[in-house]
Amino acid sequence: MDSALREALSGEMTPKFLATLDETGRPNCVPVISIAPWDDTTLVFGEFFLNKTRRNLEANNKVGVAVVNDQFASWSLKGTFLGFETTGPRIEWINQQPMFRYNAYTSVRAAGSIRIEEITAMPGISRGALPADLVRVRLRAALARNGGGPCMPLRVAEKFGRVKAARAIAFRTESNGNDGYPQAFTVMACVPAGADRLLLRMPAEVPEGTEVAVAVITQEPVAYQVKGVYAGRRGGYGLIQLTECYSASPPLLGERLYPPLHDNATAAPFKGGPSPSL
């Protein structure tokens, strides 16, 4: 990795996202700020309330990582999960980081390692261009609203609508025939188009009907994850039809906000049904 990527991954509060796949190939994407470089080919991270992510890693060791720095430079990485360690220098190093040493909840249970397989530097956007891009996508989002279901509670939609929030999208790639990796990208222009839609500037071409997961984290930090299906382009922006919504930060980490736990039929478009936690 080059020095700019290493610096971004080393940042204690730099937005970083980890994408995984479940046993049916459905993507999951959550903020994992503890991701850091161990050496030039390996990443480490703390296993801290990553219930769904841990189950996915046990079923499928292919992962994606997205990171964006304060200058809006971003990278997308593909990797292979190498396993968790409960003792040794990696978990000791993770537990010495400020976010865990002074954490009010607990220390990490294990340290995970990822071997980097591929790094892609994404096209950046300048600070001056971002406000105009957000205005355009918000205007287009207003036109794309419909009378759909209430997938995102107001507090979730508000977080996606913030300027000072980091977002990432993940989906299963099909390049090279079928490499099967989850690909994760950070996205800046991504806003609600009603309670069950997101409109965003897509960082890559994605076939319509692809299952996607989108995560957002704010400066507080408060995080959420929504899942849905990519529905194609509307006025140059990508439209995601949402069907699931989760809390992705303590104290309600992994709580499913939509559909209600007693209503499994709403999640029918996804193979395998709704995920119980993150």
SULFEN-V8255 format. One record per residue. N is the residue number from 1. RES is the residue in one small letter. PHI is phi in whole degrees, -180 to 180 (NA if undefined). OMEGA is omega in whole degrees, -180 to 180 (NA if undefined). Layout:
n-><N:N>
res-><RES:RES>
phi-><PHI:PHI>
omega-><OMEGA:OMEGA>
This chain:
n-><1:2:3:4:5:6:7:8:9:10:11:12:13:14:15:16:17:18:19:20:21:22:23:24:25:26:27:28:29:30:31:32:33:34:35:36:37:38:39:40:41:42:43:44:45:46:47:48:49:50:51:52:53:54:55:56:57:58:59:60:61:62:63:64:65:66:67:68:69:70:71:72:73:74:75:76:77:78:79:80:81:82:83:84:85:86:87:88:89:90:91:92:93:94:95:96:97:98:99:100:101:102:103:104:105:106:107:108:109:110:111:112:113:114:115:116:117:118:119:120:121:122:123:124:125:126:127:128:129:130:131:132:133:134:135:136:137:138:139:140:141:142:143:144:145:146:147:148:149:150:151:152:153:154:155:156:157:158:159:160:161:162:163:164:165:166:167:168:169:170:171:172:173:174:175:176:177:178:179:180:181:182:183:184:185:186:187:188:189:190:191:192:193:194:195:196:197:198:199:200:201:202:203:204:205:206:207:208:209:210:211:212:213:214:215:216:217:218:219:220:221:222:223:224:225:226:227:228:229:230:231:232:233:234:235:236:237:238:239:240:241:242:243:244:245:246:247:248:249:250:251:252:253:254:255:256:257:258:259:260:261:262:263:264:265:266:267:268:269:270:271:272:273:274:275:276:277:278>
res-><m:d:s:a:l:r:e:a:l:s:g:e:m:t:p:k:f:l:a:t:l:d:e:t:g:r:p:n:c:v:p:v:i:s:i:a:p:w:d:d:t:t:l:v:f:g:e:f:f:l:n:k:t:r:r:n:l:e:a:n:n:k:v:g:v:a:v:v:n:d:q:f:a:s:w:s:l:k:g:t:f:l:g:f:e:t:t:g:p:r:i:e:w:i:n:q:q:p:m:f:r:y:n:a:y:t:s:v:r:a:a:g:s:i:r:i:e:e:i:t:a:m:p:g:i:s:r:g:a:l:p:a:d:l:v:r:v:r:l:r:a:a:l:a:r:n:g:g:g:p:c:m:p:l:r:v:a:e:k:f:g:r:v:k:a:a:r:a:i:a:f:r:t:e:s:n:g:n:d:g:y:p:q:a:f:t:v:m:a:c:v:p:a:g:a:d:r:l:l:l:r:m:p:a:e:v:p:e:g:t:e:v:a:v:a:v:i:t:q:e:p:v:a:y:q:v:k:g:v:y:a:g:r:r:g:g:y:g:l:i:q:l:t:e:c:y:s:a:s:p:p:l:l:g:e:r:l:y:p:p:l:h:d:n:a:t:a:a:p:f:k:g:g:p:s:p:s:l>
phi-><NA:-84:-66:-67:-68:-60:-64:-64:-69:-83:-66:-66:-119:-66:-63:-135:-130:-117:-108:-134:-126:-84:-66:-100:93:-77:-80:-135:-141:-138:-68:-134:-67:-75:-57:-152:-76:-91:-152:-70:-124:-136:-112:-126:-155:-90:-85:-131:61:-98:-63:-65:-60:-64:-62:-64:-64:-70:-92:-153:-90:-88:-135:-128:-132:-124:-144:-137:-96:-75:-100:69:-77:-138:-137:-123:-121:-108:-154:-117:-73:-99:128:-106:-125:-102:-141:112:-65:-72:-70:-64:-65:-59:-69:-86:-71:-55:-65:-106:-61:-112:-74:-78:-96:-175:-83:-71:-88:-161:-110:-97:-124:-129:-88:-74:-104:-157:-126:-125:-82:-90:-58:-89:-136:-77:-61:-70:-82:-62:-57:-66:-64:-66:-62:-63:-69:-69:-64:-67:-64:-62:-77:-91:-65:-140:-96:-75:-74:-87:-67:-98:-59:-57:-67:-77:-59:-64:-66:-66:-83:-73:-72:-91:-148:-105:-133:-145:-117:-135:-157:-85:-82:-129:-71:55:90:-176:-81:72:-85:-79:-105:-122:-133:-81:-134:-97:-88:-152:-135:-68:-121:99:-83:-133:-144:-123:-119:-152:-81:-70:-80:-157:-75:-131:-63:-59:90:-71:-74:-134:-129:-129:-116:-135:-137:-105:-74:-60:-96:-127:-134:-140:-131:-122:-131:-176:-126:-70:-110:95:-100:-132:60:91:-114:-85:-112:-115:-90:-92:-134:-140:-146:-136:-76:-128:-148:-62:-90:-107:-59:88:-68:-82:-92:-158:-73:-55:-59:-86:-116:-86:-66:-62:-90:-58:-60:-96:-70:92:77:-72:-83:-74:-162:-88>
omega-><179:-173:-179:178:179:179:179:-179:-179:-178:-177:-178:177:178:178:-176:179:179:178:177:175:-175:178:179:179:-178:173:-176:-179:174:174:-172:-178:178:-178:178:172:171:-174:-178:-174:174:172:177:180:176:-172:-179:180:-173:-180:179:180:178:178:-180:177:-179:-174:-175:177:-175:171:178:175:179:178:179:-175:174:179:168:-175:-179:174:-178:168:-178:177:178:-175:178:178:174:179:175:176:-173:-176:179:176:179:179:-177:176:179:-175:-176:178:-179:-178:-176:-177:-175:-178:171:-179:180:-179:174:178:179:180:173:-179:179:-175:178:177:173:-175:175:-178:175:-177:177:-180:-177:-175:-179:180:179:179:178:-179:-178:178:176:179:179:178:179:-176:-180:174:-178:-176:-176:-175:-176:-179:169:-177:-178:178:179:-180:179:178:-179:-177:173:-177:175:178:-177:177:177:179:177:-180:-178:179:-180:-179:-180:179:-177:170:178:166:179:-179:178:170:179:-180:-179:-177:-173:177:171:-172:-175:-179:179:168:174:-174:171:-175:180:-178:177:-179:178:175:-178:179:176:-177:172:-179:179:175:175:-179:-177:-174:-1:173:-175:176:174:173:179:-179:-176:176:-173:177:-174:174:179:178:179:180:-180:177:176:-172:177:-178:180:-177:164:-178:178:177:6:-177:-177:177:-179:178:-179:178:-3:176:-176:-179:-175:180:-175:-177:-177:-175:-179:-179:175:175:177:-175:178:-176:-179:-180:NA>
